Amino acid sequence: MKRSVIYSLGRLMLAILLMAPILSRAAGKPNVLFIFADDMCYEAVGAMGLTDIDTPNLDRLMKRGTTFTRAYNMGSWSGAVCVASRHMLITGRYIWRAQAASNLLGSNKADAAAKQKEFDGLWPQVLKRQGYQTFFTGKWHIRANAEKAFEVARHVQPGMPRQNALGRRVGYNRPLPGKPDVWSPFDKKYGGFWEGGKHWSEIVADDAVDFLGMSAKDKRPFFMYIAFNAPHDPRQAPKEYVDRYPLKRIALPKNFLPQYPYKDQIGNPHSLRDERLGPMPRTEHSVKVHRREYYAIIEHLDTQVGRVLDTLDKSGQADNTYIFFSADHGLAVGHHGLFGKQNMYEHSTRVPFIAAGPGIKAGAKNDAPIYLQDVHPTSLEIAGAKPADKVEFHSLLPMLKGKSKKHAYDAIHGAYLGKQRSVTVDGWKLILYPAVNKARLYNIDADPLEMNDLAHDAKQEKRISELFARMLKLQKEMGDKLDLKKSFPKL
């Protein structure tokens, strides 16, 4: 036998021996499919009954699994809330320690060994070591290389689709009263989601469908992270989707305001990119136009989710696949006079969260407060993997399998820069604005749209004091260094 043949056979045997432990760990493990939207409010799933919107595929996913009705994002250390949300997701850490991880991952001066250890602890890396084939497509927005974090990564996109100069010039501060609206969500000349000729949501779905075909030929289980940029602005969708939402169908939010009274002091000035999309003061017409475009791009996203689910069903792998759907944060689009996600109201901190798979109750709802980032340790428990060091979020699998009714969290923390803090406990939310020494209190069970501020009700003084104490405790637990006692000495 020729030496070259012997050498090749030797290398093949070595590769098989090296792969054997991984294949052994992976044997019989279920697949994990994570579908992620961007800027999608919890109310924007039709089956929730909160908005007049058509999402037939997310509706059927709800029927297939369990929906957590109070899933939250903690907030952000920057105006780009999606960056903070996604770093919490990928590292499994709470907001302020996720910020430290982000800084380490993005630093060119950090200790190489420490940086590599951080990288090795990322969500897909842990699953890869458990024998999973890992796949990513779409919006990344993480300070790490997606091509290195995943075995296969396609069409890795930036934080948002950027319109060309023409689109930027006419796509903001619109529509103005008494003036024609020249921007169009289905006109491809503005670029954005149409850059390259095909809508980005369709490309992400194409990638997912293609990978499902590839994965069927691989004996390993898969972990798919499918990250749509939609429904982030520019909210563009094909004309037929926009036409399904004539303005007469669009309801104005009941908590609509022409202008939020503390917008500048809480870091939401009209110059903030999200807030600049619509005119100030807000008009009922402009809010309806933006909500129309929001619903259209969400229904278009829903169609792409349906393509992925259909392909999974046809592949024969559905019965052994856990499916999770969520979004990185919500969005105001006219609620409280705001347009963005840089605030502590439910419409901006709360997201849809649906889980389906083996042993998960179908058609169920769970009102336990959770964080969307809990999907990270949940998937690791599904895979039989030990979480990386410092993972702080909690697995939802015990609740999903009916093995525990205990809530993972007795309080929900909310933060935006050094300008806003919130704590939510047993249906009561306290919001603090340090720059103006302003407290707001809402009973979100009785007042889900947060329209009745009870902070000045003398009967609520004890409750506010208790919530403030819980907020301070949460700050200590999470490493939040904002000194709230200085701004609120009387609380």
Number of C-alpha atoms within 10 A of each C-alpha: 5 6 8 9 10 11 11 11 12 12 12 12 12 12 11 12 11 11 12 13 13 16 17 12 17 23 14 13 18 24 24 24 26 20 19 23 26 23 25 28 25 27 21 23 26 17 20 17 10 11 16 17 23 20 21 17 23 23 17 14 23 24 18 19 23 22 26 23 20 20 28 28 30 27 29 24 17 14 19 16 25 25 21 25 26 23 26 31 27 20 29 27 23 24 25 20 19 23 21 13 20 22 14 21 21 15 13 10 8 13 10 13 9 12 18 13 13 18 23 17 19 22 22 28 19 20 26 20 15 24 24 28 22 22 25 27 25 27 26 24 20 21 17 17 15 19 13 12 20 23 15 15 19 17 14 17 17 13 17 17 21 17 20 13 11 12 20 15 12 16 23 18 17 23 22 16 11 6 8 9 13 10 17 19 22 19 14 20 14 24 21 22 27 22 16 10 10 11 19 24 24 18 17 26 23 15 19 30 19 13 18 19 14 10 18 15 8 10 14 23 27 25 26 25 23 24 25 26 26 29 27 21 23 26 24 30 28 16 13 11 18 21 12 15 21 12 14 8 12 19 14 14 19 11 13 20 17 17 16 16 11 14 15 13 14 21 20 23 17 20 11 15 16 23 24 19 23 25 18 18 12 22 19 15 16 21 26 22 19 22 22 24 25 28 27 27 25 25 26 24 24 22 19 22 27 19 17 24 21 14 18 20 13 12 14 11 16 19 12 15 21 21 22 22 23 23 29 29 30 30 29 26 27 27 24 22 23 29 25 24 30 29 29 24 23 25 25 28 28 28 32 27 23 25 26 23 23 16 12 18 18 17 15 16 17 15 11 18 21 27 26 27 29 23 24 26 24 20 26 21 17 15 23 15 16 13 21 19 12 13 22 19 23 18 20 21 21 13 16 24 14 11 9 12 12 10 13 17 14 13 20 21 24 25 26 22 16 19 17 23 25 25 24 22 19 13 14 18 26 25 25 24 22 21 15 13 12 14 20 17 25 22 20 19 12 11 13 14 18 21 15 15 14 18 18 12 9 8 10 13 14 11 14 22 14 13 23 21 14 19 24 17 12 17 19 12 10 16 12 16 10 18 12 19 12 10 16 16 8 7 15
